């Protein structure tokens, strides 16, 4: 009987560990990023074209207007906008929200930030945590990928564009 309890306890612990690992991977590790896989439309209804964004330094941010961390980090990005412009960094905001809501929200953002509405919901893009951010180099490699808010500052942008 004690041996059977030990086995049951071990199996339960293994299941718990596997479940914890799955949850961690799902919510704390950003999915692989491929610019060519983005299916979205800008606020005027034009399709996202990956070729328009290649060979540039990109900030890709999956966000929502209701997301507190997203709304916290956007002012930080706005504050370093001159640094972004000086270094040729383009900011792409991706959301799955209603077109009208995004249009209203975009009025408060700098013109240099481009909002696209995804053709699918976040979870279909394997985005489970907002914000999810990527810094993409001109060669397409990833400098940074992070779930949760990023501390946007000039030093980060300088390191990103120098690499």
LINPE-V639271 format. One record per residue. N is the residue number from 1. RES is the residue in three letters. PHI is phi as a letter, one per 20 degrees, with the letter a starting at -180 (NA if undefined). PSI is psi in whole degrees, -180 to 180 (NA if undefined). Layout:
[[N	RES	PHI	PSI] [N	RES	PHI	PSI]]
//
This chain:
[[1	UNK	NA	-47] [2	UNK	f	-34] [3	UNK	f	-39] [4	UNK	f	-40] [5	UNK	f	-40] [6	UNK	f	-45] [7	UNK	f	-45] [8	UNK	f	-43] [9	UNK	f	-44] [10	UNK	f	-43] [11	UNK	f	-44] [12	UNK	f	-41] [13	UNK	f	-41] [14	UNK	f	-43] [15	UNK	f	-41] [16	UNK	f	-44] [17	UNK	f	-43] [18	UNK	f	-41] [19	UNK	f	-41] [20	UNK	f	-42] [21	UNK	f	-43] [22	UNK	f	-46] [23	UNK	f	-41] [24	UNK	f	-50] [25	UNK	f	-39] [26	UNK	f	-42] [27	UNK	d	-18] [28	UNK	d	-9] [29	UNK	d	117] [30	UNK	f	147] [31	UNK	f	163] [32	UNK	g	145] [33	UNK	d	135] [34	UNK	b	114] [35	UNK	g	-34] [36	UNK	f	-17] [37	UNK	e	-6] [38	UNK	f	124] [39	UNK	d	108] [40	UNK	b	171] [41	UNK	c	145] [42	UNK	f	180] [43	UNK	f	-10] [44	UNK	e	-2] [45	UNK	n	0] [46	UNK	f	141] [47	UNK	f	145] [48	UNK	f	131] [49	UNK	c	110] [50	UNK	g	-34] [51	UNK	f	-28] [52	UNK	f	-18] [53	UNK	d	-2] [54	UNK	f	159] [55	UNK	m	31] [56	UNK	c	157] [57	UNK	f	126] [58	UNK	c	139] [59	UNK	d	117] [60	UNK	d	119] [61	UNK	c	117] [62	UNK	e	123] [63	UNK	b	170] [64	UNK	b	148] [65	UNK	f	-25] [66	UNK	e	-9] [67	UNK	f	119] [68	UNK	f	-47] [69	UNK	f	-36] [70	UNK	f	-44] [71	UNK	f	-24] [72	UNK	f	-39] [73	UNK	e	-24] [74	UNK	f	-43] [75	UNK	f	-32] [76	UNK	f	-42] [77	UNK	f	-42] [78	UNK	f	-39] [79	UNK	f	-29] [80	UNK	d	15] [81	UNK	g	-43] [82	UNK	g	-38] [83	UNK	f	-39] [84	UNK	f	-48] [85	UNK	f	-47] [86	UNK	g	-35] [87	UNK	e	7] [88	UNK	m	29] [89	UNK	e	127] [90	UNK	d	142] [91	UNK	d	123] [92	UNK	d	122] [93	UNK	d	127] [94	UNK	d	131] [95	UNK	b	160] [96	UNK	d	15] [97	UNK	f	173] [98	UNK	g	139] [99	UNK	g	-45] [100	UNK	f	-40] [101	UNK	f	-43] [102	UNK	f	-37] [103	UNK	f	-43] [104	UNK	f	-44] [105	UNK	f	-37] [106	UNK	f	-23] [107	UNK	f	-25] [108	UNK	e	-4] [109	UNK	e	156] [110	UNK	f	150] [111	UNK	f	-21] [112	UNK	f	-11] [113	UNK	e	130] [114	UNK	d	125] [115	UNK	d	135] [116	UNK	c	142] [117	UNK	e	121] [118	UNK	f	147] [119	UNK	f	-10] [120	UNK	c	170] [121	UNK	f	159] [122	UNK	g	-47] [123	UNK	f	-27] [124	UNK	f	-20] [125	UNK	e	8] [126	UNK	m	29] [127	UNK	e	113] [128	UNK	d	-12] [129	UNK	c	134] [130	UNK	d	144] [131	UNK	f	157] [132	UNK	c	124] [133	UNK	c	147] [134	UNK	c	139] [135	UNK	d	117] [136	UNK	d	128] [137	UNK	f	163] [138	UNK	g	-28] [139	UNK	e	2] [140	UNK	n	-7] [141	UNK	f	159] [142	UNK	e	124] [143	UNK	e	-39] [144	UNK	b	139] [145	UNK	c	131] [146	UNK	b	136] [147	UNK	e	147] [148	UNK	n	170] [149	UNK	f	144] [150	UNK	d	144] [151	UNK	e	89] [152	UNK	f	123] [153	UNK	b	168] [154	UNK	f	-39] [155	UNK	f	-41] [156	UNK	f	-45] [157	UNK	f	-40] [158	UNK	f	-43] [159	UNK	f	-40] [160	UNK	f	-49] [161	UNK	f	-18] [162	UNK	e	-18] [163	UNK	e	NA]]
//
